[in-house]
Amino acid sequence: MVTLEIKNNIAWVTLDRAEKQNALHLAMFLELDKIIKVLRKNTKLRAVILSGMGDHFCSGLDVKSIVKKPLSIFRLLFKWMPGNPNLVQRVSLAWKTLPVPVIAVINGHCFGAGLHIALGADYRIATPTAKLAIMESKWGLCPDMGTGVLLPALIQQDKLWLFTSQGTPINVETAKEYGLISDIHTDTAKAVQDLLDTLLTRSPDALAAIKKVNNSAYSANRRKVLRQETWCQIRLLLNKNTRTAMYNAQAQQSKAYKERSKW
């Protein structure tokens, strides 16, 4: 479901479930986590290209497959310490720990969990027809895949609030204006190759050092943010209004919400 191919010291990581718009189930999270660990040990590696098979990058979480197996939710969210990243947070944040450039190529739908993963890349190239969305609010939840750490370096707070609270797709022009997309190209393969042609002329140690320094410069209080993400999500998963939101999203109806809990 996730493929890894290394050619000329370039790793091509592909979400490979095109018939489901590359929607993510538990096994794909586990595969991504394993692949990142493998890549981190490869000292010959020069860059990583992250993409989705077919017409879409990723339509988000495969909700039906997760709901069918409640244990999956536990495996996705479990962590030993509150400030440590859990599985869903690792597959977004861990791209930043790789000492090589990570380039995400976005086409079609890049929604929910798919966008969280893409935001972990160092550079994002999108096709003109791509659409982006963070979808958790539609289900009565909050974003919890580690992008609370990543997004403040990319997007202004008012736009971040609007984007995450509305949960509706935006086009690439708006996404680039917000800072979510680095560049827009019709021929993404050429754009990637042009970028690699420059990066591969640079010292791999220089690139690793630059990435390390930049990550430090733009980092938030990581442990505090991760702890807050997970704690809020657990509270929401146990909240009556979350069940109402999920009902409304599936039934396309507007069942009334109860009074807000104390936050």
N, C-alpha and C positions, 0 to 999 in steps of 0.2 A: 504493500500500500504506500510505502515511501521508499524510493529507490536512491541509491548512492552510486555514482559513477565518477571515478577519478581519471582524468585524462590530462597528460602533460602537467601534472601537479595542480590542476584545477578541479575542485570537487563540484559536481552537479547533483544537487539534492532536489528531488522532484516528488511532490505530492501526487500519487498515482492512483487516483480513484475517480477518473473522469466521468464515469456514468452517474456519480453522485455529486458532481461539481467539486470533487475532492473534499467533501465534508469529512470532518475528523471524528473518528471513534477512538476508543481507548487504545487499541493496538497501534494506531498511528502516532499517538502521543508517545507511547513507549518506544516506538521505532525512532522517532525524531530525537528523543532523549539519548538513545544508544548511539545514534549516528554522530551527534554532537561530541560525545565522549571519545569516539573513534577519531574524529577529525582533530580534536584538541591534542592528541598524541602524535600526530603526523607532522614532523618538523620539515618535511619537504613541501608541504602544502603552501600554495601561494595565494589562493583566493577560493571563495565559495559562492556558487550561483544557486539561488533558491527560487524555485518556480513551481507551477502547477501544470499537470498534464491536461491537454485539451483546451477548451474554450474559456476556462475559468481558473483563477489562482486557487480560491477556496471559498466555499459558500458558508463556512463557519462550522460550528459543532453539529454533529449528527445527533440531534436531541433524542430521537426515537431510540437509537441504539443505546444511548446512555441511560435513558429512563427505564428501559427493559431490564437493565442490570444495575440496581441501586448500588451495588458494591463498587461499580465503576466510578461513581461520584466520590466515594471515599478515597479510592486510589488516585483520583485526579487532584483532590484537595488536601490529602493528608501530608503533614509535615511534623518532624520531631520537635522543632523549636518554632515559636510564632514568627520570628524574623527571618527564618530560612525560607528559600523558595520551594514550593511544592511542584508537582509534575507540570501542571499547566503553566506555572510561572517560569519554570526552567526552560521550556521550549520557546519562550519569547526572549528571556533575558540572556540565555547561555550563548547566543550568537555573539553577544558583546564580549564574551570571555575568550573567544577564539582570537589568536594573535595574527589574524589575516583579515583582509577586507571581505565583507559579506555583502553580496549584491542581490536584492530581491527583484524579480521580474514579475510584474503584476499585469494580468489581463483579465477581462471579464469581471466576474464578481470577486471581490476581496472583502468578505464580511466577517464580523465577529472574531472568532478564534483565528481565522486566517489572517485578518489584519493585525491582530496582536502579534502573531509570529513574524509577519513582514516588518513590523515596526522594530523588531530586534536587529534587523539588518543595518548595515552602515550606510547603504545607499539604495534607493528604491526607484526603479524605472518602470513606468506604466504605459500601456497603450492608450490611445485617445478615447477609446470606448469603455475603459475600465470604470468600475464604480466601487466606492469604499463605504463601509459602515461598521460601527461598533454597535452590536445589537442587544446587549444585555438588558437595557431598560425596557425593551419590548416584552421581556419575560419577567419583569419585576425584579431584576437583579442589578448588580453593579459590576463594572469591569473588574476582573480579578486575575488577569493573566500576567501581571507584572508590569503592565504598561503605565501604571501609576508612577513607576520609576522613570520610564522612558519618555512619556509624552510631554512633561514640563520643559524638556530641552527642545521640543519641536514646535509647540503650538501655544498661542496666547491663551490665558486662562478663560476668558469669556467664550472664545471659540471652542475650547476644550469642553466647557460645560454644555454648550449648545449641542455639539457633536455627540457627546456621550449620553446626554439626557434625551435627545430626540430619537436616536436609534434609527434614523432614516438614511438611505444611501446618498452620497454626494458624488458629483462627477470629478474627473481628474483635475480640471482647471481649478475648482474650489479646493480640492485636496492639496494641490501645489501651493495655492495661495495660503492655506492654513499651515503648510510646512510638512505635511504628511508624505508628500511625493517629492522626490528630488528632481526628476525630469520626466518628460513625456516624449515618446518616440513611436512612430508607426512601425519602424523596423527595430524591434528591441534586441534582436540577435546582433545586429551591427552596432547598436549602442553599447551593448555589453562588451563586444570585442574591442571597440575603440577605447573603452575604459580600461580593459585589461592590457591593451597595447601600451598604455602609459604606466599603469601600476607595475607591470612586470619589468620595467626598466629601473625600478627603484629597489633599494636594498630591502629584503624581507624583514631585517631587524629594524630598520628605520620605520617601516610601516607598522610593525608590531608596537614599537615605542610610541609612535604618534597616536595610535588607537588607544593605547593604555592611558596616555596623558589626557587625551580628549574625553575619554570616558570618565576620568576623575573630575575634569573641569565641569562636566555637565551632570554629574551625579547628584541625585537627591539623597535624603536619608533613607537608604535602601531598606534596611531592616524594619524601620518604623513603617514605611509605606507598605511593604509586603505583609506585615502583621495586620495593618489596618484593612488592607484588601480582603484578606482571608476572614478576619473577624466579622467584617460587615457582610460578606457573602454568606457566612454561616447563619448570621442573624436573619438575613433575608430568606434563606432557604427554609427557615422555620416560621416565617411570617405569613399570616393569613392573607395579607394583600398580595403576596407573591403568587399564591395559588389563584387568586382572582386575576392577576395579570396574565398568568399562563392560560387560564380559561379564556380570557378575552382574546389573546393572541391566536389561539387555535380555533375558537368558535366565531371569530370576527364579530363579537358582540361587545357591549359596554356594560358589563355587570358593575355595580357600584362598589367603590372601595370603602373600607372601614376607616375610622379615624387613625391618623398616623401614630405610630409608636413613638416613645420618647427616645430621641437620638442625642 
